[in-house]
Amino acid sequence: MPDTVAGNDGGSRTGVVLFQLGGPDSLEAVEPFLYNLFCDPDIIDLPLAFLFRKPLARFIARSRAPKVQEYYSYMGGKSPILPLTRRQASSLALALQPLGNPRVVIAMRYWHPMTDAAVRELQQNGVKRVVLLPLFPQYSRSTTGSSVHEWERAASRQGYAPRVHLIEEYCEHPSYVRAIVRNIRIALQRVPPPERQRVHLVFSAHGTPLSLVRAGDPYQAQVIRTCNAVVQAGDFGLPHYLCYQSKVGPQKWLEPSLVQTVARLAAEQVTHMIVVPLAFVTDHSETLWEINHEVRMAALHGGITYFDMSPALNASPLFIEALADLTGQALRNMT
């Protein structure tokens, strides 16, 4: 069933679709979640890939599932991404009430509630105008692009043809940037005051294959713009670095990696480090397991004496303010 967090406005019949990747809601769901991920043509896109995509996805999912289940066991047996996205959707719906109380639904790309269900919900309730709002501030073919392609397929299957406005990116939206700055300051306040000037800020964004960037994907450039905007707005006066994480497969990915960066800083006798999840707006395995467990353990083992991670944005009021402003602009452009 789809997730709806605001009633029909009864007037302009508008809807907002929050795109997110999703995550398994049980350990048993890990393998089918991974299958859906690696079956995505925007993820596995090689010459003649249609001939082997499904068998390859099945093989990768089956081989990776036991290890990935360990991550989710550590996090309580499931991903927290759906309940956190529900909170974001509820907060956004409340912020949008002055704009006619549009219907807000969640469309996860790889696990429930998925895009078909969101399309069905909007169509059944007579929604005629739809804002597609990715929870990916930086555009990539592998995230926003994939979600839009799935929306188009689902809408076509169901014969649904509303007016649509896509918010492609908001990598420098002032409220989004302020939300990240606020969370960094929260993390800095946890550092004993005499030690704060020892902190190095490590911004970590999800990586992508280098081939995608070379093909014109704007993701890396937009990540750099976000990082620069945050550093300028925060005026932290601390050393900072940008790196990438979550590499999968043998392809060359964006570098430096988070693991490489942490190891280099430890070798340079850095003692205090705060990792800032960049381009992640909701806590999930990449923040709670990869950064705050695996990388933390590696950092401490390597000689880092103070390691912390700034909070993910989740339902931060400033982040919701950014989403509401973007939605409002989109709706005004559709009138």
DRENZAKE-196690 format. One record per residue (C-alpha): residue number from 1; residue in three letters; chain; x, y, z. Coordinates in steps of 0.5 Angstrom, whole numbers, always signed. Example, Ala and Ser with C-alpha at 12.3 -4.5 7.8 and 13.67 -1.06 7.14 Angstrom:
2
ATOM   seq   type   mol    east   north      up
ATOM     1    Ala     A     +25      -9     +16
ATOM     2    Ser     A     +27      -2     +14
This chain:
335
ATOM   seq   type   mol    east   north      up
ATOM     1    Met     A      +0      +0      +0
ATOM     2    Pro     A      +2      +7      -1
ATOM     3    Asp     A      +4     +12      +4
ATOM     4    Thr     A      +0     +18      +4
ATOM     5    Val     A      +1     +23     +10
ATOM     6    Ala     A      -4     +29      +7
ATOM     7    Gly     A     -11     +29      +5
ATOM     8    Asn     A     -14     +31      -2
ATOM     9    Asp     A     -14     +38      -2
ATOM    10    Gly     A     -21     +38      -6
ATOM    11    Gly     A     -19     +44     -10
ATOM    12    Ser     A     -13     +44     -14
ATOM    13    Arg     A     -12     +37     -13
ATOM    14    Thr     A      -5     +37     -13
ATOM    15    Gly     A      +0     +32     -11
ATOM    16    Val     A      +7     +31      -8
ATOM    17    Val     A     +11     +25     -10
ATOM    18    Leu     A     +17     +24      -5
ATOM    19    Phe     A     +23     +20      -9
ATOM    20    Gln     A     +27     +16      -4
ATOM    21    Leu     A     +31      +9      -6
ATOM    22    Gly     A     +28      +5      +0
ATOM    23    Gly     A     +31      +0      +4
ATOM    24    Pro     A     +29      -7      +7
ATOM    25    Asp     A     +24      -8     +12
ATOM    26    Ser     A     +26     -14     +15
ATOM    27    Leu     A     +32     -19     +14
ATOM    28    Glu     A     +28     -23      +9
ATOM    29    Ala     A     +27     -17      +5
ATOM    30    Val     A     +35     -16      +4
ATOM    31    Glu     A     +36     -20      -2
ATOM    32    Pro     A     +30     -18      -6
ATOM    33    Phe     A     +31     -11      -5
ATOM    34    Leu     A     +38     -12      -7
ATOM    35    Tyr     A     +35     -16     -13
ATOM    36    Asn     A     +31     -10     -15
ATOM    37    Leu     A     +37      -5     -14
ATOM    38    Phe     A     +42      -9     -19
ATOM    39    Cys     A     +36     -10     -24
ATOM    40    Asp     A     +35      -3     -25
ATOM    41    Pro     A     +37      -1     -32
ATOM    42    Asp     A     +40      +6     -30
ATOM    43    Ile     A     +45      +2     -25
ATOM    44    Ile     A     +47      -4     -29
ATOM    45    Asp     A     +48      -1     -36
ATOM    46    Leu     A     +52      -5     -41
ATOM    47    Pro     A     +52      -7     -48
ATOM    48    Leu     A     +47     -12     -49
ATOM    49    Ala     A     +45     -12     -41
ATOM    50    Phe     A     +38     -13     -43
ATOM    51    Leu     A     +40     -20     -44
ATOM    52    Phe     A     +44     -22     -38
ATOM    53    Arg     A     +41     -16     -33
ATOM    54    Lys     A     +36     -21     -29
ATOM    55    Pro     A     +41     -27     -28
ATOM    56    Leu     A     +46     -22     -26
ATOM    57    Ala     A     +42     -18     -21
ATOM    58    Arg     A     +40     -25     -18
ATOM    59    Phe     A     +47     -27     -17
ATOM    60    Ile     A     +49     -21     -14
ATOM    61    Ala     A     +43     -20     -10
ATOM    62    Arg     A     +44     -28      -7
ATOM    63    Ser     A     +52     -27      -6
ATOM    64    Arg     A     +51     -20      -3
ATOM    65    Ala     A     +45     -22      +2
ATOM    66    Pro     A     +49     -25      +8
ATOM    67    Lys     A     +54     -19      +9
ATOM    68    Val     A     +48     -14      +8
ATOM    69    Gln     A     +44     -18     +13
ATOM    70    Glu     A     +49     -17     +18
ATOM    71    Tyr     A     +49      -9     +17
ATOM    72    Tyr     A     +41      -9     +18
ATOM    73    Ser     A     +42     -14     +24
ATOM    74    Tyr     A     +46      -9     +27
ATOM    75    Met     A     +41      -3     +26
ATOM    76    Gly     A     +35      -7     +29
ATOM    77    Gly     A     +33     -12     +23
ATOM    78    Lys     A     +31      -7     +18
ATOM    79    Ser     A     +32      +0     +15
ATOM    80    Pro     A     +30      +6     +18
ATOM    81    Ile     A     +29     +10     +12
ATOM    82    Leu     A     +21      +9     +11
ATOM    83    Pro     A     +19     +11     +18
ATOM    84    Leu     A     +24     +17     +17
ATOM    85    Thr     A     +22     +19     +10
ATOM    86    Arg     A     +15     +18     +13
ATOM    87    Arg     A     +17     +24     +18
ATOM    88    Gln     A     +19     +28     +13
ATOM    89    Ala     A     +13     +27      +9
ATOM    90    Ser     A      +9     +29     +15
ATOM    91    Ser     A     +13     +35     +16
ATOM    92    Leu     A     +12     +37      +9
ATOM    93    Ala     A      +5     +36      +9
ATOM    94    Leu     A      +4     +41     +15
ATOM    95    Ala     A      +8     +46     +12
ATOM    96    Leu     A      +4     +46      +5
ATOM    97    Gln     A      -2     +46      +8
ATOM    98    Pro     A      -3     +54      +7
ATOM    99    Leu     A      -2     +52      -1
ATOM   100    Gly     A      -8     +48      -1
ATOM   101    Asn     A      -6     +42      +3
ATOM   102    Pro     A      -4     +38      -3
ATOM   103    Arg     A      -3     +30      -2
ATOM   104    Val     A      +4     +28      -1
ATOM   105    Val     A      +6     +21      -2
ATOM   106    Ile     A     +12     +17      -2
ATOM   107    Ala     A     +15     +13      -8
ATOM   108    Met     A     +21      +8      -6
ATOM   109    Arg     A     +25      +6     -12
ATOM   110    Tyr     A     +27      -1      -9
ATOM   111    Trp     A     +23      -3      -4
ATOM   112    His     A     +16      -2      -1
ATOM   113    Pro     A     +12      +3      -2
ATOM   114    Met     A     +14      +3      -9
ATOM   115    Thr     A     +12      +8     -15
ATOM   116    Asp     A      +6      +4     -18
ATOM   117    Ala     A      +3      +4     -11
ATOM   118    Ala     A      +4     +12     -11
ATOM   119    Val     A      +1     +13     -18
ATOM   120    Arg     A      -5      +9     -16
ATOM   121    Glu     A      -6     +13     -10
ATOM   122    Leu     A      -6     +19     -14
ATOM   123    Gln     A     -10     +17     -20
ATOM   124    Gln     A     -15     +14     -15
ATOM   125    Asn     A     -16     +21     -12
ATOM   126    Gly     A     -16     +25     -18
ATOM   127    Val     A     -10     +29     -17
ATOM   128    Lys     A      -9     +33     -23
ATOM   129    Arg     A      -2     +36     -22
ATOM   130    Val     A      +4     +33     -19
ATOM   131    Val     A     +11     +35     -16
ATOM   132    Leu     A     +16     +30     -17
ATOM   133    Leu     A     +21     +32     -11
ATOM   134    Pro     A     +27     +27     -10
ATOM   135    Leu     A     +30     +27      -3
ATOM   136    Phe     A     +37     +27      -7
ATOM   137    Pro     A     +39     +34      -7
ATOM   138    Gln     A     +44     +33     -13
ATOM   139    Tyr     A     +42     +30     -19
ATOM   140    Ser     A     +45     +23     -22
ATOM   141    Arg     A     +42     +19     -27
ATOM   142    Ser     A     +43     +13     -22
ATOM   143    Thr     A     +38     +16     -17
ATOM   144    Thr     A     +33     +22     -19
ATOM   145    Gly     A     +34     +20     -26
ATOM   146    Ser     A     +32     +12     -24
ATOM   147    Ser     A     +26     +15     -20
ATOM   148    Val     A     +24     +19     -26
ATOM   149    His     A     +24     +13     -31
ATOM   150    Glu     A     +21      +9     -26
ATOM   151    Trp     A     +15     +14     -25
ATOM   152    Glu     A     +14     +15     -33
ATOM   153    Arg     A     +14      +7     -33
ATOM   154    Ala     A      +9      +6     -28
ATOM   155    Ala     A      +4     +12     -30
ATOM   156    Ser     A      +4      +9     -37
ATOM   157    Arg     A      +2      +2     -35
ATOM   158    Gln     A      -3      +5     -31
ATOM   159    Gly     A      -6     +11     -36
ATOM   160    Tyr     A      -4     +16     -31
ATOM   161    Ala     A      -2     +23     -35
ATOM   162    Pro     A      -3     +29     -30
ATOM   163    Arg     A      +1     +35     -31
ATOM   164    Val     A      +8     +34     -28
ATOM   165    His     A     +14     +39     -25
ATOM   166    Leu     A     +20     +35     -23
ATOM   167    Ile     A     +25     +39     -18
ATOM   168    Glu     A     +31     +36     -21
ATOM   169    Glu     A     +36     +39     -16
ATOM   170    Tyr     A     +37     +44     -10
ATOM   171    Cys     A     +44     +43      -8
ATOM   172    Glu     A     +45     +50      -6
ATOM   173    His     A     +38     +52      -4
ATOM   174    Pro     A     +40     +56      +2
ATOM   175    Ser     A     +35     +53      +7
ATOM   176    Tyr     A     +38     +46      +5
ATOM   177    Val     A     +45     +49      +6
ATOM   178    Arg     A     +43     +52     +13
ATOM   179    Ala     A     +41     +45     +15
ATOM   180    Ile     A     +47     +42     +14
ATOM   181    Val     A     +51     +48     +17
ATOM   182    Arg     A     +47     +47     +24
ATOM   183    Asn     A     +48     +40     +24
ATOM   184    Ile     A     +55     +41     +24
ATOM   185    Arg     A     +55     +46     +29
ATOM   186    Ile     A     +51     +41     +33
ATOM   187    Ala     A     +57     +36     +33
ATOM   188    Leu     A     +62     +41     +34
ATOM   189    Gln     A     +58     +43     +41
ATOM   190    Arg     A     +60     +36     +43
ATOM   191    Val     A     +67     +37     +42
ATOM   192    Pro     A     +70     +39     +49
ATOM   193    Pro     A     +71     +47     +48
ATOM   194    Pro     A     +79     +46     +48
ATOM   195    Glu     A     +79     +41     +43
ATOM   196    Arg     A     +75     +44     +38
ATOM   197    Gln     A     +81     +47     +34
ATOM   198    Arg     A     +83     +40     +33
ATOM   199    Val     A     +77     +38     +29
ATOM   200    His     A     +78     +36     +21
ATOM   201    Leu     A     +71     +36     +18
ATOM   202    Val     A     +71     +30     +13
ATOM   203    Phe     A     +65     +31      +8
ATOM   204    Ser     A     +63     +24      +5
ATOM   205    Ala     A     +58     +24      -1
ATOM   206    His     A     +55     +17      -4
ATOM   207    Gly     A     +60     +15     -10
ATOM   208    Thr     A     +58     +14     -17
ATOM   209    Pro     A     +62     +10     -22
ATOM   210    Leu     A     +67     +15     -26
ATOM   211    Ser     A     +64     +13     -33
ATOM   212    Leu     A     +58     +16     -31
ATOM   213    Val     A     +61     +23     -29
ATOM   214    Arg     A     +65     +22     -36
ATOM   215    Ala     A     +58     +21     -39
ATOM   216    Gly     A     +56     +28     -37
ATOM   217    Asp     A     +53     +26     -30
ATOM   218    Pro     A     +52     +33     -26
ATOM   219    Tyr     A     +53     +29     -19
ATOM   220    Gln     A     +60     +30     -18
ATOM   221    Ala     A     +60     +38     -20
ATOM   222    Gln     A     +53     +39     -16
ATOM   223    Val     A     +56     +35      -9
ATOM   224    Ile     A     +62     +40     -10
ATOM   225    Arg     A     +58     +46     -10
ATOM   226    Thr     A     +54     +44      -4
ATOM   227    Cys     A     +61     +43      +0
ATOM   228    Asn     A     +63     +49      -2
ATOM   229    Ala     A     +57     +53      +0
ATOM   230    Val     A     +57     +49      +7
ATOM   231    Val     A     +64     +51      +8
ATOM   232    Gln     A     +63     +58      +6
ATOM   233    Ala     A     +56     +59     +10
ATOM   234    Gly     A     +59     +55     +16
ATOM   235    Asp     A     +65     +59     +17
ATOM   236    Phe     A     +68     +54     +21
ATOM   237    Gly     A     +75     +56     +20
ATOM   238    Leu     A     +77     +48     +20
ATOM   239    Pro     A     +81     +44     +15
ATOM   240    His     A     +76     +40     +11
ATOM   241    Tyr     A     +76     +35      +6
ATOM   242    Leu     A     +71     +32      +1
ATOM   243    Cys     A     +71     +24      -1
ATOM   244    Tyr     A     +66     +19      -3
ATOM   245    Gln     A     +64     +12      +0
ATOM   246    Ser     A     +60      +6      -2
ATOM   247    Lys     A     +63      +3      -8
ATOM   248    Val     A     +60      -3     -11
ATOM   249    Gly     A     +64      -7     -16
ATOM   250    Pro     A     +70      -7     -20
ATOM   251    Gln     A     +69      -1     -24
ATOM   252    Lys     A     +73      +6     -22
ATOM   253    Trp     A     +69     +10     -18
ATOM   254    Leu     A     +70     +17     -15
ATOM   255    Glu     A     +76     +19     -11
ATOM   256    Pro     A     +78     +20      -6
ATOM   257    Ser     A     +74     +15      -2
ATOM   258    Leu     A     +72     +16      +5
ATOM   259    Val     A     +76     +10      +8
ATOM   260    Gln     A     +82     +13      +4
ATOM   261    Thr     A     +81     +20      +7
ATOM   262    Val     A     +81     +17     +14
ATOM   263    Ala     A     +87     +13     +13
ATOM   264    Arg     A     +91     +19     +10
ATOM   265    Leu     A     +89     +23     +16
ATOM   266    Ala     A     +90     +18     +21
ATOM   267    Ala     A     +97     +17     +18
ATOM   268    Glu     A     +98     +25     +18
ATOM   269    Gln     A     +97     +25     +26
ATOM   270    Val     A     +90     +28     +26
ATOM   271    Thr     A     +87     +26     +32
ATOM   272    His     A     +80     +29     +32
ATOM   273    Met     A     +75     +28     +26
ATOM   274    Ile     A     +68     +29     +24
ATOM   275    Val     A     +65     +26     +18
ATOM   276    Val     A     +59     +30     +15
ATOM   277    Pro     A     +54     +26     +11
ATOM   278    Leu     A     +53     +30      +5
ATOM   279    Ala     A     +48     +28      +0
ATOM   280    Phe     A     +45     +24      +5
ATOM   281    Val     A     +38     +27      +7
ATOM   282    Thr     A     +36     +21     +11
ATOM   283    Asp     A     +39     +16     +16
ATOM   284    His     A     +40      +9     +13
ATOM   285    Ser     A     +46      +4     +12
ATOM   286    Glu     A     +51      +8      +9
ATOM   287    Thr     A     +51     +13     +15
ATOM   288    Leu     A     +49      +8     +21
ATOM   289    Trp     A     +53      +2     +19
ATOM   290    Glu     A     +58      +5     +14
ATOM   291    Ile     A     +60     +11     +17
ATOM   292    Asn     A     +58     +11     +24
ATOM   293    His     A     +61      +3     +25
ATOM   294    Glu     A     +65      +1     +20
ATOM   295    Val     A     +69      +8     +19
ATOM   296    Arg     A     +69      +9     +26
ATOM   297    Met     A     +72      +3     +28
ATOM   298    Ala     A     +78      +4     +23
ATOM   299    Ala     A     +79     +11     +25
ATOM   300    Leu     A     +80      +9     +32
ATOM   301    His     A     +84      +3     +30
ATOM   302    Gly     A     +88      +8     +26
ATOM   303    Gly     A     +90     +13     +32
ATOM   304    Ile     A     +84     +18     +31
ATOM   305    Thr     A     +82     +19     +38
ATOM   306    Tyr     A     +76     +23     +37
ATOM   307    Phe     A     +71     +21     +32
ATOM   308    Asp     A     +64     +23     +31
ATOM   309    Met     A     +59     +24     +25
ATOM   310    Ser     A     +54     +30     +24
ATOM   311    Pro     A     +47     +28     +24
ATOM   312    Ala     A     +43     +27     +18
ATOM   313    Leu     A     +38     +32     +16
ATOM   314    Asn     A     +32     +27     +17
ATOM   315    Ala     A     +26     +32     +19
ATOM   316    Ser     A     +30     +38     +21
ATOM   317    Pro     A     +26     +44     +20
ATOM   318    Leu     A     +31     +48     +16
ATOM   319    Phe     A     +31     +42     +11
ATOM   320    Ile     A     +23     +41     +11
ATOM   321    Glu     A     +23     +49     +10
ATOM   322    Ala     A     +27     +48      +4
ATOM   323    Leu     A     +23     +42      +1
ATOM   324    Ala     A     +17     +47      +2
ATOM   325    Asp     A     +20     +53      -1
ATOM   326    Leu     A     +22     +48      -7
ATOM   327    Thr     A     +15     +45      -8
ATOM   328    Gly     A     +11     +52      -7
ATOM   329    Gln     A     +16     +55     -13
ATOM   330    Ala     A     +14     +49     -17
ATOM   331    Leu     A      +6     +49     -16
ATOM   332    Arg     A      +7     +57     -18
ATOM   333    Asn     A     +10     +55     -24
ATOM   334    Met     A      +4     +50     -26
ATOM   335    Thr     A      -1     +55     -25
